[in-house]
């Protein structure tokens, strides 16, 4: 049981958040938008071109004035992408120089870099993310590797999003794998092990809820969440100059974001968690890598979590899908 408690605590530290970031090249991403061809990277300063626009460019007039090209698919997911709105470029990019931009101006440009607000609002109604998770151990043993599946149902504000995280980890005794499920229904959180309800420790509960709040998607939804964004000094991290943004949540807690000064992608975020009153705050940093467009929305396919400067876990997503045609809302309420 002590070993399991350590695993659950670590899992809670950075699961979603949203959001996704490869020492090893992952297999192709099985999404409708597909992955980029080998060796090709997305334009860092602009979002992926909507599929509808690509279709218009590739189609040619046929006989009797009818459009040629490929026949539109009957797949509901593909049909939904055909209606994806065009990205809207923020007016702020025309104002002055980057060094003079305030926090909200930078935030709006970051939102545009990820696809623009209309695209994000249309695509991110719900999500399913599947991949592998590697969790550091307390000793010198190799990291524990397992499978992870995340389901997200978007609500009116980020702190009301419904989240279900399923983790499968090998058993220390070599028996059947442990099935762990962590859920948040928009108001309360719950957890289960091998389909049996379990009670979280106060530390695990605080860490899990903090990981949902201090997410990179919180910056992309700062207006609807009623949060405040302020520009703060950036840093040069791993040879990359960054712009600093500090997001103040409605409860007064803060998340600091480090934005690439070249691509305006979120490279890192930092936040603190005080598990229980009187405890020394834990300082977390989450880093994002391997950005790819999925359904016109930029997604970091690998993310790494550090606690007080020490590596804790890595998640590499292999399959990311948004705007699912069917998502049973009951999964956020039950085991």
Secondary structure, 3 states (H helix, E strand, C coil): CHHHHHHHHHHHHHCCCCCCCCCCCCCCCCCCCCCCCCCCCCCCCCCCCCHHHHHHHHCCECHHHCECCCCCCCCHHHHHHHCCCCCCCCHHHHCCCHHHCCHHHHHHHHHHHCCCHHHHHHHCCEEEEEEEEEECCCCCCCCEEEEEEEEEECCCCHHHCEEEEEEEECCCCCCCCEEEEEEECCCCEEEEECCEEECCCHHHHHHHHHHHHCCHHHHHCHHHHCCEEEEECCCEECCEEEEEEEEECCCCCEEEEEEECCCCCEEEEEEEECCCCCCCCEEEEEEEEEEEEECCEEEEEEEEEEECCEEEEEEEEEEEEECCCCCCHHHHCCC
